Amino acid sequence: MLSPLPVRNGVNATRLRVPKVGPWDTVADYLLERFGHVDPDGLMRRFDEQEIVGLGGVPLNINTTLGEHEFIWYYRSLPAETPIPFEAKILHQDEHLIALDKPHFLPSTPGGRFIQESALVRLRNQVGNPDLVPMHRLDRATAGVILFAANPQTRGAYQLLFENRKISKKYQAVVALEPGTGLETGRVLEANGEHPNVRTAQELDALLQSMPLVFENRMAKLKGQLRSSVEEGVPNAQTKISLGAIGTSKGHHTGLKVAMMDLDPLSGKTHQLRVHLASLGLGIINDAFYPRLWDLAPDDYSRPLQLLAHTISFTDPLTGKPRSFSSQQRLIEAP
């Protein structure tokens, strides 16, 4: 359903479904009960200034009765945001597509406490194109290549590539091979509440020597959480895991024995790569979710998650030619 309000300052108008019946005479009464505790005067002012509209852009007023509009649109008040001190780099730009090299800590799209400080809103404002939409997403903690469609008329052709799994993605991750401060080397992700076990250095070495391998399990999103879990049953998630290099870190954990892992996701479950490495006892350095959930803390910009969406490749549906975009970033703990 297209918004009747244009993008403003890089941000889409918010759509809200309004009840058809209820203990409210007007839409304004309903909104006051739902949101009035925040800024009732400001809410009424939006009606006066015709900033709340229905389908077709019809302005609502304080007397609009409940049931006249099933959906309404409005611009939400943007919170004050602390700037994220990293910039994304445009790797490629044409009339149909933009490839962006997203830094760690920057969300792909607006949400929660990050609106202006998101890759989508920043990019819309930077290039002056309100029609930009992301073709896929990267976790806020993950850095690397993300694609944006720039032309609504050709957007569907690129979306079909993702729907039909005709996109090749390659990731890199750094894992610790020996204990260190804040690391849980060898700890295997707990599944179904079982007691965790820890792989020895010898077991980790044997595992690395067995690579490349295709690891698979059954994953599900935890209800009401931003994490995924491992379940019993037919596998629904696969990742090809290869050993890139072994050496020592020159980053926050200088001198630590680490391994660079090359990852090819063969499916697309939430946090799949993070879960799969943690399930093998090769949890990614600085992963705040797996194998164990960290306590909530402010972002530590010196310790980014060591996961990078390195390369994305596909056959362009408009030209039939192969295309590939690679990140110019490097994981700081890489050997």
C-alpha positions in Angstrom: 0.0 0.0 0.0 1.6 3.2 -1.2 1.9 6.0 1.3 0.1 9.2 0.3 2.8 11.2 2.1 6.2 11.7 0.5 9.5 10.7 2.2 10.6 13.6 4.4 14.2 14.0 5.5 14.9 10.5 4.2 12.2 8.9 6.4 8.9 7.3 5.3 5.7 8.4 6.9 4.3 6.0 9.5 1.2 4.0 8.6 -1.2 3.1 11.4 -4.3 0.8 11.2 -7.2 2.4 13.1 -10.0 0.3 14.7 -13.4 0.4 12.9 -15.3 0.4 16.2 -14.5 1.0 19.8 -15.1 3.3 22.8 -13.9 6.4 20.8 -16.1 8.7 18.8 -13.3 10.1 16.7 -9.9 9.1 15.3 -8.5 11.9 17.5 -10.0 10.3 20.6 -8.4 7.0 19.7 -5.0 8.6 19.1 -5.1 10.6 22.3 -5.7 7.4 24.3 -2.9 5.5 22.5 -0.3 8.3 22.2 -1.6 11.2 24.2 0.7 10.6 27.2 3.6 11.6 25.0 2.5 15.0 23.7 -1.3 15.6 23.5 -1.0 19.2 22.4 1.4 18.3 19.6 -0.9 15.5 18.5 -3.9 17.9 18.2 -1.6 20.4 16.4 -0.9 17.8 13.7 -4.7 17.6 13.0 -4.9 21.4 12.7 -1.9 21.4 10.4 -3.3 18.6 8.3 -0.3 16.4 8.9 -2.5 13.3 9.6 -4.0 11.9 6.4 -6.0 8.9 5.1 -5.9 6.9 1.9 -5.5 9.2 -1.0 -3.9 11.9 1.1 -7.3 13.1 2.6 -6.5 15.2 5.7 -8.2 14.2 8.9 -9.4 16.7 11.5 -10.3 16.4 15.2 -13.9 15.6 14.3 -13.2 12.8 11.8 -15.3 9.9 13.1 -13.9 6.5 13.9 -14.5 4.1 11.0 -14.1 6.6 8.2 -10.5 5.5 7.6 -8.9 2.0 8.2 -5.4 3.3 7.7 -3.9 6.7 8.4 -0.4 8.1 7.8 1.6 10.7 9.7 5.2 11.7 10.3 6.5 10.6 13.6 8.5 13.0 15.8 12.2 12.1 15.4 14.1 11.5 18.6 17.5 13.2 19.3 20.1 10.7 18.1 23.7 10.3 19.0 25.7 10.3 15.7 27.3 7.0 14.8 30.9 8.0 14.1 31.4 5.9 10.9 30.6 6.6 7.3 29.3 4.2 4.7 31.1 4.3 1.3 29.3 4.0 -2.1 31.0 1.3 -4.1 28.7 1.6 -7.1 25.9 3.9 -8.3 23.8 3.9 -11.4 20.2 4.8 -12.2 19.0 1.4 -11.0 21.2 0.2 -8.2 23.5 1.4 -5.4 26.0 -0.8 -3.7 27.0 0.5 -0.2 29.8 -0.6 2.1 28.1 -0.3 5.5 30.2 0.1 8.6 29.7 -1.8 11.9 27.1 -0.3 14.3 25.1 1.4 11.6 21.6 -0.1 11.2 20.5 -0.9 7.6 17.0 0.6 8.1 15.3 3.0 10.6 14.0 1.4 13.8 13.9 1.9 17.5 16.3 4.6 18.6 18.0 4.8 15.2 16.2 6.8 12.5 18.4 9.3 10.8 21.4 7.2 11.9 20.6 4.4 9.6 22.1 3.4 6.2 18.9 3.9 4.3 18.1 7.4 5.6 21.7 8.6 5.4 21.9 7.4 1.8 18.5 8.9 0.7 19.6 12.2 2.0 23.1 11.9 0.5 22.1 11.1 -3.0 18.7 13.0 -2.9 16.7 9.9 -3.9 13.6 9.2 -1.7 12.8 6.1 -3.7 15.8 4.1 -2.5 14.9 0.8 -0.8 17.2 -1.9 0.5 17.2 -5.2 -1.4 18.2 -7.1 1.8 19.5 -6.3 5.3 22.6 -6.6 7.4 22.5 -6.7 11.2 23.5 -3.5 12.8 26.6 -5.2 14.2 27.7 -6.6 10.8 29.7 -4.6 8.3 29.9 -4.9 4.5 28.1 -4.8 1.2 24.4 -4.0 1.0 22.4 -3.3 -2.2 19.7 -0.6 -2.6 17.3 -0.3 -5.5 17.2 3.2 -6.9 14.4 3.0 -9.5 10.9 1.9 -8.6 10.3 0.8 -12.2 13.1 -1.8 -12.2 13.2 -2.6 -8.5 11.1 -5.8 -8.9 13.7 -7.4 -11.2 16.3 -7.2 -8.5 13.9 -8.3 -5.8 13.2 -11.5 -7.8 16.9 -12.3 -7.6 16.7 -12.5 -3.9 13.4 -14.3 -3.8 14.7 -16.9 -6.3 18.0 -17.2 -4.4 20.1 -16.2 -7.4 22.4 -14.0 -5.4 25.7 -15.3 -4.2 27.0 -13.9 -0.8 30.4 -14.4 0.7 31.2 -13.4 4.3 34.3 -13.4 6.4 34.5 -13.9 10.2 37.3 -14.0 12.7 37.2 -16.5 15.6 39.6 -16.9 18.6 41.6 -20.2 18.8 42.8 -19.6 22.4 41.3 -18.0 25.5 41.5 -14.3 26.0 39.7 -11.5 27.9 36.0 -11.5 27.1 36.3 -14.5 24.9 34.6 -17.9 25.2 36.9 -19.9 23.0 35.6 -23.3 22.2 32.3 -22.9 24.0 29.5 -24.6 22.0 26.2 -22.8 21.7 23.7 -24.3 24.1 20.7 -26.0 22.4 17.4 -26.8 24.0 18.7 -25.9 27.4 21.4 -28.6 27.5 24.6 -28.0 29.4 27.2 -26.4 27.2 30.5 -28.1 26.4 33.8 -26.7 25.4 36.1 -27.9 22.7 39.7 -28.3 23.5 42.5 -26.7 21.5 43.1 -30.1 19.9 39.5 -30.5 19.0 39.3 -27.0 17.4 42.4 -27.8 15.4 40.9 -31.1 14.1 37.7 -29.2 13.2 39.6 -26.6 11.2 41.6 -29.4 9.4 38.3 -31.0 8.3 37.3 -27.9 6.4 35.8 -27.0 4.0 32.5 -28.4 5.3 28.8 -27.8 5.0 27.2 -27.3 8.4 23.5 -27.6 8.8 20.9 -27.6 11.6 17.4 -26.5 12.4 17.0 -22.9 13.4 14.0 -20.9 14.7 13.6 -17.3 15.7 13.0 -16.9 19.5 9.6 -15.4 20.2 9.8 -11.8 21.4 13.6 -11.7 21.0 16.2 -10.7 18.5 18.0 -14.0 18.7 17.6 -17.4 17.0 17.8 -20.9 18.6 18.8 -24.4 17.6 16.0 -27.0 17.5 15.7 -30.7 17.0 14.3 -31.6 13.6 14.9 -31.5 9.9 17.7 -29.0 9.1 16.5 -25.7 7.5 19.8 -23.8 7.5 23.0 -24.6 5.7 26.4 -22.8 5.5 29.6 -23.8 3.7 32.5 -23.0 6.0 36.1 -22.8 4.9 39.3 -21.9 6.6 40.8 -18.7 5.2 43.9 -18.3 7.3 45.4 -18.8 10.8 47.6 -16.3 12.5 47.6 -13.7 15.3 45.5 -10.7 15.7 46.8 -7.1 15.4 43.6 -5.5 16.8 42.1 -5.2 20.2 43.3 -8.7 21.0 46.9 -8.2 19.7 48.9 -11.4 19.6 45.9 -13.7 20.1 45.8 -16.8 17.9 42.8 -16.4 15.5 41.4 -17.9 12.4 39.8 -16.1 9.4 36.7 -18.1 8.3 35.2 -17.8 4.8 31.4 -18.3 4.9 28.9 -19.1 2.1 25.3 -19.1 3.4 23.3 -21.6 1.4 20.1 -20.5 3.2 19.0 -17.2 4.8 17.9 -17.7 8.4 18.3 -14.9 11.0 21.8 -14.8 12.5 22.6 -18.0 10.6 26.3 -17.5 10.3 26.7 -16.5 13.9 24.7 -19.4 15.2 26.5 -21.9 13.0 30.0 -20.9 14.0 29.0 -20.8 17.7 27.4 -24.2 17.3 30.8 -25.5 16.3 32.6 -23.8 19.2 34.0 -21.2 16.9 32.0 -18.2 18.1 32.8 -14.9 16.3 34.9 -12.5 18.3 32.8 -9.8 20.0 29.5 -11.5 19.3 27.1 -10.2 22.0 24.4 -12.8 21.2 26.2 -16.2 20.7 27.2 -18.5 22.3 26.0 -16.5 25.3 23.9 -13.4 25.5 25.8 -10.5 26.9 24.3 -8.0 29.3 23.1 -4.8 27.5 25.8 -2.2 27.4 26.6 0.9 25.3 28.3 0.3 22.0 32.1 -0.3 22.3 33.4 1.0 19.0 36.8 -0.5 19.6 35.3 -4.0 19.6 33.0 -4.5 16.6 31.6 -7.9 15.7 34.1 -9.6 13.6 31.7 -10.4 10.7 31.9 -8.9 7.3 29.6 -9.2 4.3 32.5 -9.3 1.9 31.2 -9.9 -1.6 27.8 -10.1 -3.3 27.5 -11.4 -6.9 24.7 -11.9 -9.4 23.7 -11.8 -13.0 22.2 -8.4 -13.7 18.5 -9.0 -14.7 18.5 -5.9 -16.9 21.7 -6.5 -18.9 22.4 -10.2 -18.4 26.0 -9.5 -17.4 27.7 -10.7 -14.2 28.2 -8.2 -11.4 30.1 -8.4 -8.2 30.7 -5.9 -5.4 33.3 -6.4 -2.6 33.8 -4.5 0.6 36.9 -2.4 1.1 36.8 -2.9 4.8 39.0 -5.3 6.8 38.2 -7.0 10.1 40.4 -5.5 12.8 41.2 -8.9 14.5 42.0 -10.6 11.2 45.4 -12.5 11.1 
